Amino acid sequence: MLPVKHKPAALRGVGVDLVSRTRIKQFLSHHGEYVRKRFLNVSERRSFDNLSLRGFAELFTAKEAFFKACGESWMGLEGFRGMRMKRCSGDHFEMEWRPARARKTVYRGEGHFFRCGDLVGAQAMIWR
């Protein structure tokens, strides 16, 4: 059972993502600058060079899981720049996203990271 700090009004969605660190390493070696410009927000870009492979894999899976939980249609990698992740204690994180085309909609949620060998994953829940 995952700990929840507040009692949410209603669960809107759940998303899960899993990636191999080996695959992330290959992806970054071929598309690192593209990822920096199109996937990361301004604050994430500043810390990109100091981000470990595991740290990037966690950020990537958190954004993917959060996007899946939102249930929005594909918005291109530019949409991931608008997501803000706040790391909390342990493997817990909180996220927020306002899709560019949905001016009034703001998604807020939380999740947890998990790891097994070469795999890194995240699960996210969206509250409404």
N, C-alpha and C positions, 0 to 999 in steps of 0.2 A: 504494500500500500504506500502510495506517495504522500508525503506530508503537504498539506495545503495551509498557507498562512491565514487565508481569509475564507469566508464562506461565500462562494460565487453564486451569482443569481442563477445562472444556467450554463451548462457546458455546451459550447457551440460546435467544437470540433476537436479531433485528435489527429496528430500526424506523427509519423515515424520515418526516420531515414538512417541508412547504414552505408558506410563507405570504407574501402580499404585504404590504409595509409600509403601503401605501395602505389595504388592507382592515383591518389592525390599527388604524390611526388612526381609521377610521370606527367600528370596534367599540368602542374605548376611549371615544370621544366620546359614545356612547350607553349604554355599560354599564361605565364606569370604576369606579364604586363597588362594583358587583356583583363585578367581577373582583378588586378589592382584597380583599374579604371572603371570597370563595369559592374563588379560584384560587391566591392567594398564601399562603405560610406566614408566620409572625410576622416573621422577619428580612427577608423580601422586602417585606412591607408597610411596614416602617420606611424602606426605601430606594426605594419605588415612585415618590415625587415626583421623585427625582433620576435615575430610570431613563430613558434615551433611548428613542425609538421603536424603534430598532434593538436596543437592549438588551432591551426587553420582547419583541420579536419573537423574539429568540434564546432567551430564557427559555421562551416559549410553545412554540416548536418543539422545544426540548430535552425538555420535559415530555411533549409529544405523542409524539415519537419513542420516548422511554423507555417510556411506557405501552404503545405498540404492540409494542415488543420484549418486554415482560413477558408478553404474551398473556393478561392478565386480562380478565374481563368488565367492562363499563362500571360505574363506581362513582360517577358524578356528579362534578361539579367539586370537591367536597370532598376527593376522593382526591388531587388534584393538590397540595393543601396539605401533604400528608405527604411529598412528594418534596423531596429536598435536593440542590441542584446546587452543585458546587464548580468554579469556573473555574480552569483550570490555564494553562499557558503557551500563547500563541497562541490558536488556535481550539479547543483541546482542553478538554473538561470531564469531570467524574466525577459520577455520581449514585447516590443510594441511596433506596429506598422500602420501607416496610413497610405493606402494605395493612391497613386497620383490621380487616377481617374475617378476615385470615390472620395470626394472632398470631405464629406461628413463622416465617413466610416473610419473608425480607428479600431484596430484589433489589438487586444492585450492578452497575454497568456504567460505561461510558465512551462518549464520542462526540466528534464534531467538528461545527462550524458551517461552512456554506458560504453564499455570497452571489452574486447575479448581478442587477445593476440594482436593481429594486424588490423582488426576491425575497430572502427569508432562509430558510434551511433548517438542519436538523440531522439527523444520523444517530446512532443509539445502538446499542450492543451490550451485551447482558446476559450476564454470566458466572455460571456456577453451580459 
